[in-house]
Each structure stands twice: as C-alpha cells, then as structure tokens.
Amino acid sequence: MMADLWRHKKRGTVYTIEANDALLQCSTDPQTEERYNGVKWTVYRDVASNKTYIRPTSEFNDGRFERVER
C-alpha cells in the first residue's frame, strides 16, 4: 500500500501524511491543553528531509496543499 503524497503549493515540498486526527495533550500546561481541546492535527513528513511537521487539520485542508497524482 502506497501512502498518499501531498505537495505544499507555495514551496513545492512533498509530504506523506502520518496522521489526520491527532489530538494535542499537554498536561504540563493546562491553558495550552484547554486552548486546543478538540482541535484535530495533521502530522506530516517531508519526503526529502524526513522531517516531521504538525498543523491543525483545518489549516492543512484549507487549500495550501494539493494531492500529488502518481
């Protein structure tokens, strides 16, 4: 099974999705945890550098990324 690839439209960087429904847990900072309670996060990995990034799923899906056709 091949992972879907996504490209950042502005930078051209290609990523794979690690998770689309991650939740933030920050028990050492209750205010941070409360602020982001219920926010879904997308975890994605740069194919070239292997670096991992995270951003709110709503932001990931707002049009700045596009699926790469194989």
WOGIHU-V187841 format. One record per pair of residues at least 12 apart in sequence whose C-alpha atoms are under 6 Angstrom apart, sorted by the first residue. I is the first residue (numbers start at 1). J is the second residue. D is the distance in Angstrom with one decimal. If there is no record, write none. Layout:
# WOGIHU-V187841
i:I j:J d:D
i:I j:J d:D
This chain:
# WOGIHU-V187841
i:5 j:67 d:5.9
i:5 j:68 d:5.3
i:6 j:66 d:5.4
i:6 j:67 d:4.4
i:6 j:68 d:5.3
i:7 j:65 d:5.4
i:7 j:66 d:5.3
i:8 j:64 d:6.0
i:8 j:65 d:4.5
i:9 j:64 d:5.7
i:9 j:65 d:5.6
i:14 j:47 d:5.9
i:15 j:45 d:5.2
i:15 j:46 d:4.5
i:15 j:47 d:5.3
i:16 j:44 d:5.6
i:16 j:45 d:5.3
i:17 j:44 d:4.4
i:18 j:43 d:5.2
i:18 j:44 d:5.1
i:19 j:42 d:5.5
i:19 j:43 d:5.0
i:20 j:42 d:4.3
i:21 j:40 d:5.1
i:21 j:41 d:5.6
i:22 j:40 d:5.6
i:22 j:41 d:4.9
i:23 j:40 d:5.5
i:40 j:56 d:5.9
i:40 j:57 d:5.7
i:41 j:55 d:5.5
i:41 j:56 d:4.2
i:41 j:57 d:4.7
i:42 j:54 d:5.6
i:42 j:55 d:5.6
i:42 j:56 d:5.9
i:42 j:57 d:4.9
